[in-house]
Each structure stands twice: as C-alpha cells, then as structure tokens.
Amino acid sequence: MRWTNYARGGSARNAEQGSAGVPPAVARAPRPRSVGLTASTLILLSTLILSGAAPEKHFTVYSVAANYSLSLVQREGRDYVGLLEVLEPLGKVRSKSDGARWRLRYNNVEGDFEVGKSRARIQGLDTELGGRFLVENKRGLVPVSALSSILPRFLGGPVTLHEDSGRLFIGSVATHFTASLATDNSSRLVFNFTGPVNPTVATEPGKLRMTFSREPVVAPASSTLTFGSKAIQSASYSESNGTAVVTVNSTIPVIASFSNDGRTVTISPSSAAAAAAQNGTPAAAGTPAPSEPPAAANNAGPQVFRRYFAVIDASHGGEDHGETLSASLLEKDVTVALARSLRQELESRGITTLVLRDSDANLSLDQRAIFANADHAAIYVALHAASNGHGVRVYTALLPFGDDDRGPFRSWTLAQHGSLPLSRSTASAVAAELQKRQIPVRTLGASLRPLNNLTGAAIAVEVAPQGSELSQLTAPDYQQLITSAVATAIAATHDQLGAAP
Ligand SMILES: [Zn+2]
C-alpha cells in the first residue's frame, strides 16, 4: 500500500516493522504513511460478522488520520466494541492475551485489562469502564460508553463520543454547517459546510434526505431549522447508527447540487434544474451548481466511448516492490496474480476488463489514474496485498481538506469528488459479498492515491491472509474466493455504475 497524508497530526507508522510497504527507494511527496492494520495479534473479525442475525449496528470513528466504520456487538445488555479495532488505524498497536489478562500497547502507552473487571489500568492510571471487560477469541471488548474515558489515555488528547448514534470524534475534526435561504427570492436553500461533504442524496415526495456516512458532520445549534419559504419550509438534523442525516422538508420537488468543492450544497426546485439541464448544464445531485463551470469529471458528456467497463490496477510494480511480504514474496507479484484472477472473474460475468499492469512494469500513480480516466472506466479497482491484519480492507478516497481551487476544472486531488458516493456504495457491495463468504472485511476512507485522482467510481481492495499463513496470499483458491466476491458485487451494481457520467 502507499498512503498520502493530507492531514496534519496522527502518528506515522513505525519504519522498523516495514509493514507500510513503502520501499525506501521510492520517494514521492508528500510523506507516505500507513493507516492500515498492524499487529500479528489482530484477532479475526469473523466472529463479529457471523454472530447473530440482528441488524448490524455501526460505529463510525472520525480522525485526521482516517474515517472508518466498525461493527458493534451486544453483550451484557449494552453495545461493545473491539478496542484493538478502534485504535488500529490510528497508530502502532498490539495486544496480548494471557489467561484473564489482556494487555494492549498503543504506541508507547500500555493498557492492562482483566476479564470480568469493570476497571482497567491505562498508563498506570485507574480507568472506569462502566461495564465488564470481555475477551472473545482473544479480542478485547469494551463497552462503547467506556471509550470516552479509555481513548484520551491512549491517544493523549480529547475525544467526543456520541454514544447513542455510534459516532466518535477524535480531536477537532467536526464539520459544522449553516443553512439559509438564498437572498434572491428564488426558493433556494443554501447549506454551507466547514469541510467538503459528499452525502448520499435521496428524495421522496416532500423530502430530500442527505446521509453523511463518512463525514464528521455535527448538529447545528438547533436540530430543526425553519425557513420563511412556502416551497422549502424546514430542515432537520438527526444521527443514528454511525451516520448523520439532514432532511429538507419542501412542498415542491427539489434537488441538491454541489459547489465550492463540496462545501456548499444548494437545494433548489427541480423544475429550475430541469431547465438548466436542457441548457446543457448538469444540475443533478453530485454535480456542480448550474452557476459553476462543469467539473472535469463531467466533461465527457453523455456519449462516452468506453472500451473497458472495469479497470483493474495491480498496484506497485517494477522498482516499486510494495510491501516485502516475506523473504521470497513481494506485494507487486501478489497484486498481479490477484488482478489476473479478478479479470477472469469479471469477464466470466460479461464485464469487459482491462488490467493496467500485467507485467513487472514501472507505472506512476498519475499514469494509472490517467489511463483509467481516459478510458472512462465505470469502475477502477486497485489491488494491494498486506501481511498485517486479517482478511480484506476495502478503501474509498478520503478527499483532502483545505483544498481551495475554483478554476474551471476540478483539481487533480479532488477528481474523485463527484463519484465518491458511487465508490462508497460499490465498496459496501464488495464488503457485503466478502462477508457472505465469511471473510473478515472492513471498509475505510483513506488518503490512498491514486483513488483521489479517479473521475469514476474507484475502490482499493487490500488482501491479507485470513490467519497467520502468508502463503495463503499466493493460493489460487484464496485469491479466487476474494476476486469472485469482488466481481459478484461489481456485476450486481453494474447498471448503477454504468449509468454514471
Ligand atoms: Zn500496496
């Protein structure tokens, strides 16, 4: 994997482990970092995924390093979460299970937990957990409510826990917003956010709903906002199950359009949008407001010539070995094998597929994005392999904050902006297929190039062994188990992907 860090803070991964997979010879700015899983001690998440048929409860963590979603389990009449899983994307973490004792080390901070006890010692300090500590399959579980006392000790800084809605904010990462009617009497409602947002937009008669699953959007001063307009009467904010939702109540059909690099969302009557569309200016959800020049992503126009529906990128190659998985196994070789397997699975489902790197070639990240964009591929899949963690991580882009460009074209680092909702729904579909095959999986947003530079739907799939046997990475059965799940998910979302501009 290679990571690009756009955000300040956080802790870089330790170099001596070499698990970040960044060869020292390769020096591309900015500084590479990893947000991936550490620790050979990571316990299988499969128990979590398989336990119980109750609807899964989600817990989302927002930080400058990564935004990620975890599953909760219900124990002792309350929500529990794996502590290692919460800390993993943030720094170097390992755990040790020894009888009733369970110890966790995060960077240089030690935590000492005991099964059945509702107190723990973290950095030598007594810490109240508010419920009994549990260990399942060597996985240490703590009540969600305990995170607000546990995490500051490990992280050395404040966290804000929204326990009822399953959201945790590490540091000052919250995105705030205001909403007001446009002053030109045009029945437009303008939302201004302090950071870029990419909600999923859904409409039903009288309502437009924006769902923020990865953005740290927080409530305005009042959770219900009323406006002096007959057309757009009010908006309300709510959050639950790891997401925030803003619902706009209107008496006429409305649509949402995005501008100002995702910081402004304008809700306007859809008839005006239809007129704008006839003028050739896109005005659907996820595209810029009519007053703005179309973004690079939309310049292709409706008649796109698409040679390949899917572009598969075997990450690394040539001088860039990726992670040295073992003395005889390099990531760049595993990714080529995975890419070939995925192509076969996709083509057997009738999906035209190009493998970007089918030999040991040097190919820059920019070149990879340019090839995929030029092809107008409906879906780009980067493949990575890793020795750390278990199972599969599915990534979508985490767009940089503070990028302030207003030129006629969207900036290279924000090319993914318009397609991010589709990328995320594809990532979710892939994760669901992997879960069906009982492969531990999780989805993350991360500053992983070149995902940011892709104009169409784009995901990265990082494959780690299920257990501790690295040889599984080269086993055709295991590769196919994963690539068939990815291909099935892409085939299932084929129409949605193909309809995107
Ligand atoms: Zn890699």
Boltz pocket constraint, residues with backbone or C-beta under 6 A from the ligand:
constraints:
  - pocket:
      binder: B
      contacts: [[A, 1], [A, 2], [A, 20], [A, 21], [A, 315], [A, 316], [A, 322], [A, 323], [A, 331], [A, 383], [A, 384], [A, 385]]
      max_distance: 6.0
